[in-house]
Amino acid sequence: MASGNSRSYILNRIKVALDAKENNRAELCASEWQELPRHYRRFGQLEEAELIALFDSRLRHYNGTPFYSEGNVREDIAKILASRAKRVFIVPPAFPQD
């Protein structure tokens, strides 16, 4: 595109945008957006074992390594950290402190 054509194109786009603003096009678009039907699934339909299997497969897909506790979470975490020579472990706020 030649520089003269580029300039005309950009100025025309600005004019269209300003015209749309003057004609309440932005409000019309926002109104149309609000009216879109949204029938999202709000709750999962998988059983706990299926959900864990899905999470496991997705971790592995992204080259993650899932670990499963043998009953004593504190010891299991310590073993995993030691095997990887790590000393820092970040947990979510709701994770049990013990």
C-alpha positions as CSV (number, residue, x, y, z in Angstrom):
1,M,0.0,0.0,0.0
2,A,1.5,3.3,-1.0
3,S,2.0,5.9,1.8
4,G,-0.8,8.2,0.3
5,N,-3.2,5.3,0.4
6,S,-2.1,4.3,3.9
7,R,-2.8,7.8,5.1
8,S,-6.2,7.9,3.5
9,Y,-7.0,4.5,4.9
10,I,-6.1,5.5,8.4
11,L,-8.0,8.8,8.3
12,N,-11.1,7.0,6.9
13,R,-10.9,4.5,9.8
14,I,-10.8,7.4,12.3
15,K,-13.7,9.1,10.6
16,V,-15.8,5.9,10.7
17,A,-15.0,5.4,14.4
18,L,-15.9,9.0,15.2
19,D,-19.1,8.7,13.2
20,A,-20.0,5.5,15.0
21,K,-19.4,7.3,18.3
22,E,-21.7,10.2,17.4
23,N,-24.4,7.8,16.3
24,N,-24.3,5.9,19.6
25,R,-22.9,2.8,17.8
26,A,-20.8,2.0,20.8
27,E,-23.8,1.9,23.1
28,L,-25.7,-0.2,20.5
29,C,-22.8,-2.7,20.3
30,A,-22.7,-2.9,24.1
31,S,-26.4,-3.4,24.3
32,E,-26.2,-6.2,21.7
33,W,-23.3,-7.8,23.6
34,Q,-25.3,-7.8,26.8
35,E,-28.2,-9.5,25.1
36,L,-26.2,-12.5,23.8
37,P,-27.5,-15.8,25.3
38,R,-25.0,-17.3,27.7
39,H,-26.0,-20.9,28.6
40,Y,-22.7,-21.9,30.2
41,R,-22.4,-25.1,32.1
42,R,-22.1,-24.1,35.7
43,F,-21.3,-27.4,37.3
44,G,-19.1,-30.3,36.2
45,Q,-20.7,-33.7,35.4
46,L,-17.7,-35.9,36.2
47,E,-17.3,-38.1,39.2
48,E,-14.3,-37.3,41.5
49,A,-12.2,-40.2,40.0
50,E,-12.9,-39.1,36.5
51,L,-12.1,-35.5,37.4
52,I,-8.8,-36.5,38.9
53,A,-7.9,-38.7,35.9
54,L,-8.7,-35.7,33.6
55,F,-6.5,-33.4,35.6
56,D,-3.7,-36.0,35.6
57,S,-3.9,-36.4,31.9
58,R,-3.7,-32.7,31.3
59,L,-0.8,-32.3,33.7
60,R,1.1,-35.0,31.8
61,H,0.1,-33.4,28.4
62,Y,1.9,-30.3,29.5
63,N,4.9,-32.3,30.7
64,G,3.9,-31.9,34.4
65,T,4.5,-34.7,36.9
66,P,1.6,-35.5,39.1
67,F,2.3,-37.0,42.5
68,Y,-0.2,-38.9,44.7
69,S,0.0,-39.0,48.4
70,E,0.6,-42.3,50.2
71,G,-1.4,-41.0,53.2
72,N,1.0,-38.6,55.0
73,V,1.0,-35.5,52.9
74,R,3.7,-33.8,54.9
75,E,6.2,-36.7,54.3
76,D,5.2,-37.0,50.7
77,I,5.8,-33.3,50.0
78,A,9.2,-33.5,51.8
79,K,10.2,-36.6,49.7
80,I,9.2,-34.8,46.5
81,L,11.1,-31.6,47.4
82,A,14.1,-33.6,48.5
83,S,14.2,-35.7,45.3
84,R,14.2,-32.5,43.3
85,A,16.6,-30.6,45.6
86,K,14.0,-27.9,46.3
87,R,13.4,-26.1,49.5
88,V,10.5,-23.8,48.6
89,F,7.0,-25.0,48.3
90,I,4.1,-22.5,47.5
91,V,0.6,-23.5,48.6
92,P,-2.8,-21.9,48.2
93,P,-4.2,-20.1,51.3
94,A,-6.8,-22.9,51.9
95,F,-4.1,-25.6,52.0
96,P,-4.1,-27.3,55.5
97,Q,-1.3,-25.8,57.6
98,D,-0.4,-29.1,59.3
